[in-house]
Amino acid sequence: MTFHEHVTMTETDYGVVLLDLRSGQYFQLNPTAATVVRILRDGGDVAGAVDAVVGAFDVDRQRAEQDVTALLSDLRDSGVLAP
């Protein structure tokens, strides 16, 4: 899973901001979502992102899987992730 080439990522004090240079739309991601996109940006997969969320936050695996799936669906629908 990769980000479109027209999407940039900037670290913030709170998490991450994704900017779609084509549309001008930006997305402020909280620390949990930022963990997921960092894993994916660095070549990791969905399972690795789920593992990272479970390890870093007080959440069980089932909830982490649901949240990661929902985040990726939203990012895909927004045109941030390549199909």
Helices and strands as residue ranges (DSSP letters): E 7-11, E 16-20, E 26-29, H 31-41, H 46-56, H 61-77
